[in-house]
Amino acid sequence: MPLPETAHGESAIERKLIHSLTEEQMARFREHTPTSAEYFDRARQVMPGGVPSSFQLNDPWPVYIDRGKGAMVWDVDGGEYVDFHNGFGVMCVGHANPVIGEAIMARHDEGTHFAAPTNGSIVVAQNLRDRFALPQWRFTNSGTESTMAAIHLARGATERDLIIKVEGSYDGHHDAVMVSCYPELDELGPRESPNAVPFGHGYPQAVVELTVPVPFNDAEILEATFERHQGRIAGMIIEPAMMNINIIPPRDGYLERARELCDEHGAKLIFDEVKTGATIAYGGATQRFGVQPDTICLAKAIAGGYPGGAIGMTAELGEVVASDKVHQIGTFNGNPLVMAAAEATLTKVLTADAYEKLESTNNALLARCQEVIDRNGLPAYTQGLGAKGCVIFASEPIYEYRDYLTKVDGELSTLAWLYHMNHGIFMTPGVEEEWTLSIAHEQEHIDRYVAAFEAFASEVSGA
Ligand SMILES: Cc1ncc(COP(=O)(O)O)c(C=O)c1O
């Protein structure tokens, strides 16, 4: 997501060198994407910024994509890339997967929308129950809708207003969570009680004040926050592993303590597994880290490239929905086409075996990137979970947003992105994202990633 340029760290690499290489790579980028430049001009006449979502923007213009197949995508200039962006972590099934295609075509021929329940929704809910060990499920159309529903549910069930949210986490674009996503250094406030900073304009201050940010990975501050707002916290929403400021895993015991504190204070624990859910293990972060939340928010990879989301909940919260105390509604919820894609994804493609393959391919890629880092003495390290991984351009590990802000070298990260884009590797724009592998990624694709990274590393280190 290229919106805020918020990583301000400076590594030992000379700024002059980074700037001159960036200029060189930017010129190369412009040269091989002239048709994207033309599309950008046309697009800006009809879409603000020339993109359907502001997260698709990057300098000098977005690369407009023509098509994808398996692990590959082709842009409108005919440029071929191995896709490590994978639609912001959606396409774990690989592009144009025939299993998903067959399910979609079959459903199409039998009608795609009734706004009445179909068997597909039952089968998908059963699969999610088995994966995530929560008994009740409802459907949404995006991650934003899932986290919005989860917050309505926590507030409705507890009759309280305040929501604890992690500083530097992006949990979707509804009012309650568009707070302290990427605040600037001078906006942060004290670490023990960070300022609630709206992410852009359009959110009433009265609503912003109902969200209480906390730093990730600090159980003591979390405890003090619950105590400071005694009896007023409806719930805590948290990505179990942060995935929108590179990847930050939870410290040992942190999620367990969050669970305990929510229980002690009568608050609901909401896992935002929009990114982690179908990518880091068969049962997502919930299974991987062994902590059971009250609510799980899913979207992205669960529906194999179609716009679907889901929200899992305890039996008690299911009753809150079933009784219509909290209204969980939507014309397209459980849309049969999306359910057909989700059923094929969850039962036929992203099987338990698929996660083993994703993890071992990812581990190989991480190890080879780490080897390049070590050999070239780069101020960086690798981090990964399941299908997801990244190189973090910081010389020491980061544990929370404030580390990201001050320790990650934003300019070096942007340069690495440009190198990848110029060497046939399609990557998420911006400093804060990570790669996502699909089941179509094989050794040859990993080799190409490492070759591009090697080209970057040797030029930056002068090797
Ligand atoms: C952790 C997390 N939660 C929620 C969302 C919102 O999902 P969507 O873009 O489908 O609304 C995102 C999107 O990137 C996300 O990364």
The ligand as an SDF file (V2000), in Angstrom:
LIG
                    3D

 16 16  0  0  0  0  0  0  0  0999 V2000
   -5.3380   -7.1340    7.9960 C   0  0  0  0  0  0  0  0  0  0  0  0
   -6.3830   -6.5580    7.0970 C   0  0  0  0  0  0  0  0  0  0  0  0
   -7.6320   -6.4220    7.5470 N   0  0  0  0  0  0  0  0  0  0  0  0
   -8.6300   -5.9340    6.7740 C   0  0  0  0  0  0  0  0  0  0  0  0
   -8.3760   -5.5380    5.4870 C   0  0  0  0  0  0  0  0  0  0  0  0
   -9.4730   -4.9980    4.6310 C   0  0  0  0  0  0  0  0  0  0  0  0
   -9.8020   -5.9260    3.6490 O   0  0  0  0  0  0  0  0  0  0  0  0
  -10.5130   -5.4460    2.3090 P   0  0  0  0  0  0  0  0  0  0  0  0
   -9.5150   -4.6840    1.5150 O   0  0  0  0  0  0  0  0  0  0  0  0
  -10.9640   -6.7290    1.6690 O   0  0  0  0  0  0  0  0  0  0  0  0
  -11.6710   -4.5860    2.7180 O   0  0  0  0  0  0  0  0  0  0  0  0
   -7.0730   -5.6520    4.9690 C   0  0  0  0  0  0  0  0  0  0  0  0
   -6.7630   -5.2410    3.5910 C   0  0  0  0  0  0  0  0  0  0  0  0
   -5.6420   -5.1810    3.1580 O   0  0  0  0  0  0  0  0  0  0  0  0
   -6.0600   -6.1710    5.7990 C   0  0  0  0  0  0  0  0  0  0  0  0
   -4.7900   -6.2850    5.3670 O   0  0  0  0  0  0  0  0  0  0  0  0
  1  2  1  0
  2  3  1  0
  2 15  2  0
  3  4  2  0
  4  5  1  0
  5  6  1  0
  5 12  2  0
  6  7  1  0
  7  8  1  0
  8  9  2  0
  8 10  1  0
  8 11  1  0
 12 13  1  0
 12 15  1  0
 13 14  2  0
 15 16  1  0
M  END
$$$$
